[in-house]
């Protein structure tokens, strides 16, 4: 456990040494879009979540180390801002004492756009219509998590990322690493993660940095315990992104008999985002723990986003 914590601390120092506080200079910003519908409903205060599904590899890969099921699968969908579409999927498998392996993908679809060209270089502004073109951004990778003790888990997630517009593209590799630790005081747990850590990338002739994020959070149950069917959980998370100021996320979740969960959250120091809410259903009477999650995210002047998720464990 001490080695894992030391490793995370070293990564934080490296990140700070590489202009971690510089803002507005990163690419692949689609990697900062939340993936989990459950986490979105909680204001993305999710780095120390418990009872997570496969989509937790996008939040903190250490979380799935505590899974008790052999298989877990999850898909989420959202009509994102500016008429874009965001989809993600994840699958994890637990192999005894070896650990939990996972696969995950994310895609942001910008849609098809009409191409134009300058008809006369000597007269700027005189455009002609050309063939349509498309643009998208994708990420997919492999994760590994392991519970070292009944109170500590660590995990990592290596991702290939690519952005493409028409015939031009940029790609790179980034990785996530995270830990979660139960303190022993009731159900209080602390967790930390670094996401999207990697070397600089290039698009045509321009070089840019990865959208690295450092997350540190705590969570505990106000009513019940983390392993009781009915519980009230409170979550707090601090975020240090490489391309914007520090942020704070607050979330609360009430779960009734491991069937119905009511969720709410608030996001502090964001340009547009503020409150979130949603709910989750587990079981659904099909014989296996199938879950459905709904999240409403308020972007103030930019409108609202609804994210839904479907998953199963068996």
N, C-alpha and C positions, 0 to 999 in steps of 0.2 A: 504494500500500500504506500509506504514512504517513497519508494522508487517512482511509482506512478505520479504522486503529487509533485515530486521533484521534477519529473519530466514535463508536466504541465507548466510548472513555474519557469522552466528554461525556455519553453516555447513563448511564454508571455514576454520574457526579457528580449528574445530575438525579435518578436513582433515590434516591441517598442523601439528597438535599435534600428529597425527598418522603416522609420518615419511612420510609425503606427498611428500617430496623432494627426497626420496630414489629412485634410478633408477634401472631398470633391475631385479625387484623382484616380479613382478605381474604375475597372471595367467589370463585366460579368455581374452587374448589379441584380440580375434576376435571381442570383443565388441568395439574396437577402429576403426574397419573398417567402413568407411562412408557408409551410406545406401542410401541416396537420390541422384538420378542422377542429379537433378538440382543443389544441393549443391556441388556435385563433380565437375561439370563444373565451378563453381565459386571458385575453390580452397578451398572448405569447409569453406569459410567465410560466415557462414549461421546462426549463433545464433540470429541475428537480422533481418532475412529475413521477407518479407511480401508477401501476396498472396500465401500462402503455402497450400499444400495438406495434406492428412492424414499422409504422411511419415515424416512430421515435428515433430511428437512425438518422433522420434529418434534423433532429433537435439536439440530441446528445446521445451518441451511440452507446454510451455506458448504460443507458436506461434499460435496454432490452436484455442486458445480462441477467436481470432478475426474473425473466419470463419463466413461467412454469409450464407452458405449452410447447409442444415440439414444433408446430408450424403456426405461423401468423402471416396474414396477408392483408394489405390495406391499399385503397385507392381514394384519391381526393380530386375534386374538380372545382374550379371557380372561374366565373367570367370576371377577369381582372380589369384594371383600369384601362381607359382608352381603347375599348373594344378588343382587348387581347384575351386570350384564353390560357389558363394555367392548369396543368394536369400533373399528377405525380402518382407513383405506385411503389410499393415496397413489399418484400417477402423475406422472412427470417426462418431459420431452422436451427433448433437446438440439438447439438450432438453430444449428449451426455455431459461428462466432465470436461470435454474439450473446449466447449464454449458455444456461442451463438453466432452463426454466419448469416449475412444478409445481402440482398440485392436491392438496389433502388434506382429509380429514374425520375427526372423532373423535366418538363417541357413547357416553355412559354411560347405560344404561337401568336405572332404579330399579324397573321393573316396575309392576304394578297393585296398589293397596292399597284396603282397604275403608274407605269414608267413614263418619264418625259425626258426630252433632250433639247438642248439649245439648237435651234435651226440654223442660226447664223452667229458664229463666234464674234463677229464685229458688231452685232446688235443684241446685247444681253437682254433677256426677258422675252424673246420671241421663241416660244417653246412649241414642240410638236409631240404628239402622243406616240409612245413606243409600246412594246409588249409589257404586260403585267409582270411583276416579280413578287416573290415571297420572302419572308424573313422569320427566323425562329431562333431560339436558344435552348440547348439541351444539356443535361448533366446525368450521368449514370455511373454507378460504381459498386464496390464491394465493401462490406463492413464486417468487423469482428468485435465481439464483446464477450467478456467473461466475468463471472462473479467469483472473486477470490475468496471472500468470506461471506457470511450471511448479512454483513453490514457494508460491504464495499464491492464496487464493480467498476471496471474501466472498459473503454471501447475506442475503436478507430474506424474511419470511413474514408477510403480513397476514391476520388471522383475524377472522371474525365469530363471536361466542360468544353462546349463549343458554341460559338455564336456565328450565325450566317445571315447575310443579306445579299440577295441575288447570287452572283458568282464569287463573292468575297466572303472569307471566313477567318476566324481566329479560334485556336484551341489551346488547351493547357491541361495540366493535372493539378489538383488541389487535394488537401486532406483535412479531415476533422479529427479531433481527439477530445475525449471527455471522461470525467469521473463522477461518481456519486457515492456519498458516504453517510450512513446512518450514525448519528452521534451517540445513540443510546439513551438520550433524554426523550422519553415518550417516543413519538414518531418523527422527531425533528431530523431532517436530513439536509445536507449541503451538497451542492454540485457545481461543477465548472466545466466549461467547454471552450475550445477554440475552433472556429469554422473557417473554411475556405483559405487555409494557409498554403501558400505556394510561391514560386518564383514569378517574376514579372512576365507578362505576355505581350504579344505584338499584334496589331491589326494594320495591315499594309506596312506603313513606315513608322507608325506611332507605337511607343511602348507605354504600358500602363500596369498598375499594380492590381493585385487580387483584392476583393472586398472582405478582408479579414475581420472577424468579429470575435471578441472575447466576452463570454457570458459567465456570470456568477450568480447563483440563486440559492434560496432556502425554501423549504416547504414543511408544513406540519398540519396535523389534524386538530381542529378546535373541538370537534365532537367525534367520539369514536377513535379508532386507530386506522392505520393505512390498510390493515387486513380485515377490517370488519365490514359487513355488508352495507351498513348505513353509516355515513361519515360526512363531516364538513371539513374541507381542506382549504388552507390559505397558502398562497404562493407569492413569492416576491423575487424579482430578478433584475439585476443591473447589467446593462449592455454597454460595451465599449467598441463601437464600430470604427473602421479605419477611414470612413468617408463622411462622417457626420458626428455631431456632438454626442455625449453620453446620454443614455436613455434609461428609463425605469418602467418596468411592467409589473402590474399587480393583478392577481387573479384569485377567484374564489369558486369552489365547486361543492355542491351538495349532491351526494349520491344516496339514493333510496333503494335498499335491498339489492344492490348490484344490478339494478334494472334501469332506473331512470336517473339521469344526472342533469342538474341545472347549473349553468355556468355563467360567469360574468367577469369582466376585466376592465382595466383602464390603463392607458399607455401615456406616460408622462414625457414631455420634452420632444414630442414629434411635431413635424410641420403641420400635418393634417389629421393623422389618426388620433383618436381619443378613446371612446368607450366601445366595448364589444360585449356580446352575449350569445348564448346558444344553449343547446341541450344535446344529450346523447341517450340512446337506447341500446341495451345489451340483451342478448338472448333471442328476442323476437319469436320464440316458440318454434324454432326449426330444428331443435335437437343439438345444435352446436352453438358456441358463443359468438353469434353474428352481431355486429354492432353497426349502428347508424349514428352519424354525428352531423350537427348543423351549427354553423357559425355565422353571425352577422357582424360585419366590421364597418364602422363609421369612419369615412374619410373626409368629413366636414364638407368643404367646398367642392371636393372631387366626387362626391356621391357616396354610395354604399357598395359593399362587396359581400356576396353570400358564398360561403364555401361549404360543400357537403363532402362527407366521407363515408365509405363503406369498408368494412373489414370483417375478418373471421379468424378464430383461433381453434385449432383442433390437434 
